[in-house]
Amino acid sequence: MTLGSGIHTWQMHRVELRVHGVAGASPQSVLYPGHPGTANPGKVEPDGVTGGVGFYRPDPQPDDWNRQAYVWGSLTSGRASRALWLLLLPFALANIAFFMTPRRMVNGVERSGGVRLAVDAGQRLFALSLTGTALLGFAGVAVDILGWQSGHAATTWLGRLGPAEAPLRLALASLLPALVLALMWLLSNRSWQATDRVPVPEGAEPEPGGPLLARRRMWNGGPPVGRLRSLHVAFGFTLIAAVLTLAFPSPALLAAEATVGAVVVISVALPYAATRRDPGAAPTALTLLCTGLRWAGLALYVAALILLFRTDGQAPAAGPLPGFGPLVVTLLWTQIGLIALIALGVALLARGGRPPGLYDRALLGLAAPATLLIAWTYTAAFSIGASFAAAELVGTPVFAPVSTPADAVVLPDSYAWALYAVPIGIGTVLLLGIWLLVTWLRTAAAPNALIDGRYPPGERARVARAWAAATLTDKAQVVLAALALTALGTLALVGVVLATGPETRPWPPLVAAGAIILGGFVVVLLVVGWLAYRVPVLRRTVGVLWDLSTFWPRAIHPLAPPCYSERVVPELITRMNRLIGEGNRVVLSGHSQGSVIAAAVVLQLDPADRPSARLLTHGSPLARLYARFFPAYFDLGMLHAVREAMGWQNLYRDSDPIGGPVFAFAAIEPADPAATDQSLWDPEDAVAGARVLGHVDYYLDQRYSDALEALSGP
């Protein structure tokens, strides 16, 4: 079949299917590497592209090859609305933490399954609490500060609504958190339609006890994500309704809110709503229950609004909104208890010593609770910073209703103590930066026989600095641990203060410094989001964050940015099945994050199709990062399963901060052509001024072409 002038026949014997990594690569950069801008030596033809995502071919095709590229960058950095995802980062971190949880395996059989199920339930509840923290932050700004306390603060900027019109003020103010929730609901539903609901091809049942990534149900997220979304939306509207009802109590409405809230919490804790089933499984009646709860939550919010409109106007009492402070404290205590239980459970699952492989588990297997702590810190920082900024606008923010000025805006006392950690956190980051700088300089100055034996004297220092910079990635777990410990200290401090009620007040200068820093954080976050909305280059840079964080499905937080793999993996499986069915030998070539996608696709292929496929990875973080942080999904057994499924070569450089070996550190020379791991020189040419490629342009290295030819043979 002829595809056009200068294009080879479609049914070619050898197919190279390239999958790019992060940073929103273009079809031109994947198909014509080394030829940026308008210098591309050929055209690019789309072949099954929707919304900028899909397959492309070069025109003309290279000799003896059918080259194709799968481009998926638009899923994370294409539309301008992606910039708003910065506000949803904590939800994405919660999903990442779920997949970081280790599993206790003994001789290929999972042990302590009950502990893991309990940890999973705790993580789902913690994710629900993050939704609550975010909405209480907006409610604190709009309902408590602007709708209630500004009624008696010395300010007139809110217009004609005076103190005696408190119910109307609260009703109007509550529209802000309600609209935020509705927007998250809308965005989640749209992305759900575009990614989670992409049909997953049915295939052979994986072997029992095999890699978790081999299960196609993992990418079949349509029903469970939809159910969890309904539950989170129900909880959000019920929480906003409770904020309003506590100000003007109605026993019947409070009882209804407590009932719906309890049913939502139980439904989230039980595993059934979040359970993923194999493609083709029939929907369950549980979906109807979750949908009903969603509308019940919305109905409660509407009922709370109606109650406010029927309430006689009265001037609000001085101080914070009645019931709001206890609501914040209750949620905080719940989060403290959940994170403690999750950490204990993960510690039990991680026991048993060092797993086999090149790298140890990150944070001794405790990366999951550490990541949840950082997610909580991000959410709390935004809420506290926004509350303090709003209080400054309408009055004088204070943390104790004793001897307060006339325009006082009282914030929860826990906010004051939490602000203590902000300068400490900034200091921790600065110390980490200094430590990383010193580590880099020491590593670069240390003798390196490989560099000294390969490069001329004038080039050795430059190459040594590049290679040393690449090793800093291996310190990522130290940075994560330091940030998590800072968050843990904050949570512990606030918990102790709430439990003991000391008479000692926070030191005002440190509180003020923390408030200024958090206010700046909120402003910077909004500015970056706005600029990323308008500037495509910055949007692609921010998109790198989503390339890394949204590979994983929305297993516990459905309002997070969507998982692009739920579309990418099924589409690649379908294309691989088609190419193999046409009698081609397909080499799946994955760079960086594309190698992670490629490995998942390999395990999803039917065993009968695998002999016609090969895998070529380059700049791959499979072992260096993923095996460390996601040991249940990328352990040594999974990597061996990929190698046993088909021929595999993995290219890496010592100058690459992301990629590395999978099974063993390889000698650059002499190279073992039969080994999976192949180490490359960088710079390739031992001449003055040769470019250090680091993580990019593996396609340009002669060793890439050699590996491609070797894999395409019998």
N, C-alpha and C positions, 0 to 999 in steps of 0.2 A: 504494500500500500504506500503510495507516494504522498508525502506530506507537504510538498512545496519545492520550489526551486532551491537546489543545493542541499536539500535535506535527505538524509539517508532513509532507507526503508524502515518502517516501524518495527517489523519483526526482525530485530537484529539479535545475534547470538549473545553478545555481551552488553550488559546494561550497567552503567554507573549511576546510582541514585544518591545524590548528595543532600544531606540535611545539615543546615547551618546551625551555628550556636547563638549566643546572645547578641544584643545591640541591634536587632531589627535589620539584619542583612538584606540587601536587595538581590533580585535575581541576577543582575549583572555582576555583583561582587562574588557570587557563588559560582556562576558559570564561567566568568572571565576574571579570575583573580589576578591581581597585579596590573590591571588595566582600569584605573579609576576614572570617573567622570565620563567624558565623551570619547575616551581613547579605546572603547571596547571594540575588538576586532570583528564583531559579528552582532547579529540581532538576537533578541530573546522572544520566543514564541510561547504564549500561555497554553497550557494543556490541562484544562480542568481547574480553573481558578475562580474562587468566589470571595469577594471582598478583599482582594489582594493576597489571599491565602490559597496555596495550591501548588501545582506542578508547572514547571517551565522547562523549555528545551532551547538549546543554542541553535542558531541558523547561520552558518552550516554546522553540521555535526562533525566531531573529530573523526579521523579515520578509524575504522574497525570498532567504534564504540557508539552506543546510544546513550548519550549523557543527558541526565535529567536532574533537576533541582527541586526539592520541596521547600518552599518559602513560607514560614509561619510567623514572621516578626510582627505583622500587622495585628495579630491577636493580642499583643501586649503593648505596642507602641504606635499603632496605626491611627486610631481616632483621637481627636483632641480631648474627648471626655475621659480618656485613660488617666489624665493628670489628676482627676478627682480621686483616683484610687489611693492616693497618699493617705487619705483619711481612713481607709480601710485596711491599712497595713497590719494593725494588731490582729485582725480577723484572719489574715493570711498566715501570720506567724502561728496562730493557734492550730491551723491545719497542718503546718509544717511540723509542729511539736508532736502531733498525733503520729506521724510517720517516723519520727525519731525514736519512739518508744521501742526498746529492744524486746525480743522474745527469748524466753529461756528454753533452749533446745538441748536435748540430751539424746545422742545417737540418732539425730534426725527426727525426733519426736518432741512435740512441744510439751513442756512441763509448766506448772503454775498457771494453767489456763484461766482459772478463776480469778487470780490476781490481775491478769491482763484484762479480763472483762471489767473488773472493778476500776482499773486505771482508765480504760476507755470511757466508762460511764462518768468518771470524775472529769475527764477532759471535755466531754460533751457539755457537762454542766458548767465548767469553767468558761467554755466558749459562750454559753448562754449568758453567763455573768458579765462577760466583756460587752455584749450587746446592751445589758443593763447599765454598765458603767458609762458607756458612750451616751446613751439616751438620758441618763441622770445628769450628765455633764451639760447637755443642751437644755434640759429642764431646769437645772440650777441657774443657768444664765437667763433663760427666758421667763420661766414661771416664778422662781424664787426671787431673783434679783430685780428683773425688769417689771414683772407683773405684780409682785407683792411688796418687796422692800422699798422700791423706788416710790411707792405711794406715800411713804412717810419720810423719805429722804428729802433733803433740801435741793430739789431739782425740778425744773419745769419743762425739760426737753421732751418728755413723753407726750406732751400735748394736753388736750382737754380732759382726758380721763383722770379724775381726781381720786383722792383716797377713799371716798365713799362708794366708788364704783369698782371695788376690788374684785367681785365675781366676774364682771365683764373683762377686766384687765387680765385675770387669770385665764379666762377662756381664750382671749385673743393671743396671749403669750404662749399658751400650750400648742398653738398651731405650728410653732417653730420645730419642737421635737417631733411632732406628728408628721410634718412635711419631710423632715429629715428621714424618718423611718419609712415614709411612703416612697421617697426617692431611692433609698436602699432596696426596698422591695421591688420597685420598678426596674432598677439596673440589674438586680439579681435575676429577675424573671427574664429579662432580655438576654442576658449572657447565658442563662440556663437553656433557653431555646436554641442558642447558636453553638453551644459547646457540649453541655452535659447530656443533651438529648440526641446528639449525633449517634445514629445506630451503630452498634458494635457488631461486626460480622460474627456469626456463630462458628465455632470451631471445635476441634477435638478437646475432650476433657483432659486437663493436665494431670500428671501423675500425683497421687496423694503424697503429701510431704514435700512436694517440689517447691520451687521458688514462688513467692507470693506474687511476683510480677508476671508470672505465667498465667494467672487467672484473669480471664477476660472480664469477669464481673467487676474488677477493680476500675475499669474505665467505663462501666455502665452506670453512670451516676444520675441519670434522669429522675427516676422515682425517689430515691432517698434524699437527694438534694432538694427536690420539690417539697417533700414532707418536712424536712428540717427547716426550710425557709418559712413554711406556714407556721411552725411552732415558734420560731424566733419573732416573726411578725406579731403573732398572738401575744407573746410575752411582752413585746415592746409596747403595744397599745394598752395592754392591761396595766403595765407599769406607769405609763403616762396618766391613765385614768386614776390610778391609786394616788398619784401626786396631787391631783385636783381634789379627789374625794377626801383625803386627809385634812385638807384645809377647811372644807365645809362638810363634816362627816355625815354620811348616810349609812346606817348599819346594814340595810339591805344591799346597797351597792357595794359596800366593802366586803360583805360576805360573798357576793357574786364574784368580785375580783379575786378574792382569796381562793375560791373554788377553781376558777379557770386557771389561775396561776399555778395552783398545785397540780392540776391535771397536766398542764404543759411541762412542768418540771419532771413529773413522773414519766411522761412520754419521752422526754429527752434522755432521762437516765437509763431507761430500758433500751436494749439494743435494737429493737424491731424497726423503729422508724428510720434508723441510719443503715440498716442492713442492705448490702448490695447483692443482687442476684444475677445469675448468668443471663446473657442475652436471650430474649424470647420468653422469659418467665412472665407469668400472668400478674397483673397488678393486684394489690391486696386491699382489703377493706380499710386498712389502717390509713390509707391516703385520704379517704373520706373523713375520718376522724380528725386528722390534722387540718384539713381544709375547714372543717366546721369550727375548730378551735380558733383558727385565724379570723374568721368572721365574727366569732363570739368576742374576741379581744377588741376588734374594731367597734362592735356594738357597745361594749362597755365604755369605750372612750366617748362615743356619741352620747351615751346615757349620762356620763359625767358632765359633758358640756351642757346638756339640757338641764341638769340639776343646778348648774351654776347660773344659768339664765333665769331660773325660777327662784333663786335665792335673793332675799332682800339685800340691798346694798348696805355695806357697813365699812367703816374705816378699818384697815388692817392693823392689828396690834404690832407694836414695835418688836423688831427682831425678825428672825428668819421665818420662812413659811412653815406653819405647823406640820409636823410629821416628816418634813423633808430630811432633817438631820438624822433622825432615827432610821429612815429608809437607807440613807447613805451608809450609816454605821452597820446596819444589818447586812447589806450587800458586801461590805468590806470584810466582816467576820466570816461570812460564807466563803469568800475567796481565800481567806487565810486558811480556813479548814480544808478547802478543796486542794489548795496547792500543797499543803502538808501531806494529805493522803496520797496525792499523785506522786510526790517525791518519794514517799515511803514505798509505794507500790513499784515504782520504776527502779528503785534501789534493789528491791527483792528480785526483780526480773533481770537486772544487770549483774547479779552476783554470779560467780563461777569462773572468774579469771579472764585472762586475755583470750579473745577468740582468734583462730588462725587467720593469717593474712599479713599484708605488708604493714598495716597501720593499726594502732590501738583505737578503741572506741573514744570518741570525743567526750571529754568530761567524765570519764569512767562509766559511760553509758547514761549519764544524767543530763544529756542535752535537752531532753523534752521539758522537764520542769524549768530549766534555765530559760528556755525560749518562751515559755508561758509567762515567766516573771517579766521578761522584757516586753512582751505584748501588753501585760497589765500596766507596766510603767509608762509605755507610750500612750495608752488610753487615758490613764490617770493624769499624766502630764498635760495632755491637751485639755482635759476637763478643768483641771485646777488653773492652768494658765488662762483659759478663756473666762473662767469665773472671776479671777482676780482683775483681768482687764475690764470686764463689764462693771465690776464694782467700782473701779476707778472712774469710769465714765459717769456714773450716776451718784456717786457719793464718796465716802471714805471707807475703804475695806478694813474691817476689824475681825478679830477672831474670838472675842469674848463680849457678851452683851452687858458688861459691867462698866459704868462710867463712860459710856460711849458718846460721841458727839451727835448732834442733831441729825446729821446726814449720814450716819453710820449704816453700812451694809455689812451684816454679820455673815461670815462664811463659816462652814463647818470647821470645828476645832481640829479635826484630823488633817485638814488641808495645811494648817500651819506647820504641823510636825512633819508632814510629807515634804514641805518645801525645804526642810533641813537637808534633805538628801541631794538637792539639785546642785549646789556648789560642790558638794563632795563628789557627785558624779562627774561634773566638769573637770575637777581636779584629777579624778581617776583616768579620764580620757586623755588629759594632757600627759600624765605620767606614762600611760601606755604608749602614747606617741613618741615620747623621749626614749622609752625602752626599745621600741621597734627601730628607731633611728640608730641607737647604739648597736643593737644586734646586727643591723644591716652593715654598718661600717666595719664591725669586727669580722663578720663573715667575708666581706669583700677583701679585707686586708690579709686574711689567712692564706697560707700557701695552697695552691691548687695545681696538682701535677698535670691534670688534663689541660687546663688553660695554658700553663707554661710550656707544655710540650707541643701545643698546636698553633698558638698565635704569636706573632712578633712582639718584642718587648713593648713597643709603643702602644699596642692594642690590649695588653693583658689587663690593665687596670679597668678599662672601659667594659670589657667582657666580664670581668670579675664582679663589677658592680651590678651588671644586669643579671648574672646568675645568682648573686646574693639577694637581690630584690625578690627574685622568684621564690626563695625559701621562706619569705615572710608569711606566705599563705599558710604554712604549717603551724603558725602561731595563732591562727584564728580562734582556736578553742580557748587560748589564754584570754583573749579579748572578750569572748563570750562569757567566760567564767567571771571575769572582773565586773562586767556590766550586770550579770545576774546576781552576783553577791551584793552589789550596790542596791539593786532592787529588793533583794531579800532583806537587807538591813533596814530599808525604808519600811517594808511591810511589817517587820518585827517591831520596829520602833513605834509605829502607829498602833499596832496591836497592844503593846505594853502600856502605852499612854491611855488607850481606851479602857483597858482592863483595870488599871490602878488609879486613874484620875489624879495625877500628881498636881500639887499646887504650883509647882514651878512652871513658868510660862516659857515658850520658845524665845530664844534670843532674837530681838527684833532685827538687828542688822543682817543676820543670816537668813531670816525669813524674807526680808526685803530683797536681798540678793537673789534668793530662789525665785521670788515672784517676778522680778525683772527678767531673769533668764527664761522662765517659762513663758512669760508674755512675749519675749522675743522669739521663742521657739514657735509659738502659735503664728506670729506674724510671718516668720520665715517660711513656715510650712505653707501658709496661704499664698505667699508671694511666689514660691517655687511652683506651686500648683497652677497659679494663674499664668506664669511665664511658660510653663510646660504646655499649657492649654493653647498658647499663641505661637510658641516657637517650636517647630518640628524637631530641630536638632536637640534641644533640651528634652523634648518629649521622648526621643529615642534613648537619651542617656538615662532618664528616669525609668524608661522601659526595661533597662537591664535588671533593675530590682524585681520587676514582675517576671522577667524571663526565668529568674532563679527561684522565686518564691511561689509561682503558680504552676509549676510542673505537677505538683501533687494535687489530687482531687480534693474537693470541698467535703471532706469526710465528717467534720464536726462543726464547721461554721459556714453556713450556706450564703451569708451576705458578704463573704470575702470576694475579692476579684476572681474571675472564673479561671478554672484549670484548662489551659490550652491543650494539655495532653488528651483530654477527653474528646477533642476533635482530631488532633494530630495523629494519635496512635491508630484509631480506626481507619483514617484515610490512608495512612501508610500501609496498613495491613491489606486493605482493599487493593491498592496499587501493586504491592508485592505479589499478591495472589494472582492478579491479572497478568503481570509480566512473566511469572513462573509458569502460569497456565499456557502461555504462548510459546513456551519452549526456550526461554532466555536463561542465561546465567547472570544473576543479579548480584552486584557488589554494592551493599548498602554502606555508604561512606558518611560517617557522622563526625562533625567537628564540635568540640567543647560540649555544650549542652545538647547538641545534636547527637552526640555519642550516647548520652543517657537515654534519649528518645529511641535511638536505634537499638540499644540493648533491650529495651522494653518490647520493641516490635519483634525482635528475634525470638524472644520467649513466647510471643503470642502466635507465631507461625505454626501451622500444623506440621507435625513431624514428617509427613510425606513430602512437604514442600521444601524443607530445610536443605536437602542435598543440592538444590539448585541455587542456593544463596550463599553469600560470603559477607563477612563484616570487616570493615576497615575503619578504625577509630583514630583520631589524632587530636592532641590537646585535650585528652579525655580526663574528666574529674571522677570517673567511676570509682576508683579505689582511693584516690587521694582525699576526696571530700565526701562522696556519697557513702562509701563503705564506713567511714568514720562516724558520720552523723546519722546515717539511716541503716544501722546494722541488720535490722530485720528484713530489709528489702534488697540490700546490696552486699550481703556477706560473701565469704569465699565460695560457699556452695552455689550461690546464684551466678557468680562469675565463671565458675567451672561449668555450670549448666549452659551458659552462653557459648563457651569454647567447645563444649561437646556437641552443641547443636550444629555448628558449622565452622569452617575455617575462619580464623580471626587474626588480624595483625593490628597492633596498637603502636602508634608513633608518638614519641614525646621528646621534649628538649629539656635540658637542665635550666634553660632560660625562661621556661614557661611557668608562670605563677599559678596556673590552673591545672594543666594536664600533668600526667605522671604515669609511671608504670602501673600495670594491673596485677601482675603476678610476681615479677622479679625485676630488680634493677639490672639493666642490660649494659654490656660493654658497647661503646660506640664503634670501636674497631678492635679486633675483627668482629663483625656482626654475624649472628647466627640466623640464617634465613628461615630456619624452622621454628624459631621462638615466636611467641605471641608479641612480646614487648620488644620494640626496636627503638634505640636511642639515636637521636640525630645531633650533628654538630650545629651550633648556632653561635656566631655566623657560620654559614656553610663554607664560605671561602675564607681562608686564612690570609687576608690582605688588609691593608690599612683602610679604615673607613667602611668596611663591610657592614651592612645593615644587620642589626640584631632583631630577629623576627619575633622572638618570644612566643606569644600565644597565637599568632595569626599566620596566614598564608602558608600552611602546610602543603597546599596544593602545588606550590612552586618548587618544592624540594624534589630533587631527583629520586630520593628514596620513596616518596609518595608514588611516583610513577612506577617504580620497581615493585612496590607492594601491590599496587593495583594489577599489574601484569601477572604477578605470582598468584594472586587470589583468583584471577579469572580463568586459570588453567584447570585441568581436571583434578 
